[in-house]
Amino acid sequence: MLFLERLKDPDILVQLLIFLSAAASVVVVALPFLSPDPLQQRMKSVAVERERIRQRERDRLSRGRMLRSDEKPFMKRFVSFFHLAKWLGIENANVKLASAGFRGSAAETTFIFFRAIAPISLFILGFVYLFFVNDMGYSSIARIGVLIALLYIGIKLPELYLDKVTRDRRETIRRAFPDALDLLLICVEAGISIEHAFRRVSEEIGRQSVALSEELTLTTAELAFLPDRRIAYENLARRVNIDSVRQIVTVLNQAERYGTPLASALRTVAQESRDMRMAEAEKKAAALPPKLTVPMIVFFLPVLFVVILGPAAMQAAKSFF
């Protein structure tokens, strides 16, 4: 009661309000320093995590297949002694090997070596099996025909492997290329030169596609030492051989030759590339219902019939027996 009576005094009431205002001001000023900022902590943790992931991807890229592989001495001596490069080399072998991610003379030597060893190995295995283990009821002429077919398969087997690796590599590049274009557009709009932009994008895109990171790294090196940038761009288009890459190479060449605005062209190409990727995803999604028709008929419908008709069949069996 005494406290309530004192509150009726205007002087005490004013002093109390001043005290509360001062205390609130001190709390408001001191609270940000006392309590941690969750946004700042979150941004710091994201930055640390991003740097850790980047370092991990760089280590994985360095442990993976390098731009050039070491040449095995025995392979080189074998290929040189029998002059296999003249007889077993394919046209544009370097371009095909580069498209698959194998570069340098060592890659070509390895390819020719295995192209020579594969048919010989298949022929020897087939000869031993058909003539000494099990002739499978074939006549001598048929067995010789099988051996000739094995020779042909052995010659074509490295090419088939090379085509398979090339297709898989192009698919990974095709999926990651729209994101790489977005990063390249950000770098260009930020005022970074095209050489540094390629290098920056090659470092960042390695988490998504090691193959694309390798190609951009090689393009960055070519931009540094080739006399004409257009040669480096054309080499990138020839190695990758994807429509989106050829389109961006055309844009870069036009910007290099005529001085056209690069940022707007990159934005248009990036949008078209994303639309193409979305169209491919929608195409695959639209193809799912026809593909699921046969599995549903073979696996789902019999089970559904058993669940629906099973109890009725059991009741009918009980009534009759």
Stockholm file with secondary structure:
# STOCKHOLM 1.0

chainA/1-321         MLFLERLKDPDILVQLLIFLSAAASVVVVALPFLSPDPLQQRMKSVAVERERIRQRERDRLSRGRMLRSDEKPFMKRFVSFFHLAKWLGIENANVKLASAGFRGSAAETTFIFFRAIAPISLFILGFVYLFFVNDMGYSSIARIGVLIALLYIGIKLPELYLDKVTRDRRETIRRAFPDALDLLLICVEAGISIEHAFRRVSEEIGRQSVALSEELTLTTAELAFLPDRRIAYENLARRVNIDSVRQIVTVLNQAERYGTPLASALRTVAQESRDMRMAEAEKKAAALPPKLTVPMIVFFLPVLFVVILGPAAMQAAKSFF
#=GR chainA/1-321 SS CHHHHHHTSHHHHHHHHHHHHHHHHHHHHHHHHHSCCHHHHHHHHHHHHHHHHHHHHHHHHHHSCCSSCCCCHHHHHHHHHHTHHHHHCCTTHHHHHHHTTCCSHHHHHHHHHHHHHHHHHHHHHHHHIIIIICCTTCCHHHHHHHHHHHHHHHHHHHHHHHHHHHHHHHHHHHHHHHHHHHHHHHHHHTTCCHHHHHHHHHHHGGGTCHHHHHHHHHHHHHHHHSSCHHHHHHHHHHHHCCHHHHHHHHHHHHHHHHCCCHHHHHHHHHHHHHHHHHHHHHHHHHTHHHHHHHHIIIIIHHHHHHHHHHHHHHHHHHHHC
#=GC SS_cons         CHHHHHHTSHHHHHHHHHHHHHHHHHHHHHHHHHSCCHHHHHHHHHHHHHHHHHHHHHHHHHHSCCSSCCCCHHHHHHHHHHTHHHHHCCTTHHHHHHHTTCCSHHHHHHHHHHHHHHHHHHHHHHHHIIIIICCTTCCHHHHHHHHHHHHHHHHHHHHHHHHHHHHHHHHHHHHHHHHHHHHHHHHHHTTCCHHHHHHHHHHHGGGTCHHHHHHHHHHHHHHHHSSCHHHHHHHHHHHHCCHHHHHHHHHHHHHHHHCCCHHHHHHHHHHHHHHHHHHHHHHHHHTHHHHHHHHIIIIIHHHHHHHHHHHHHHHHHHHHC
//
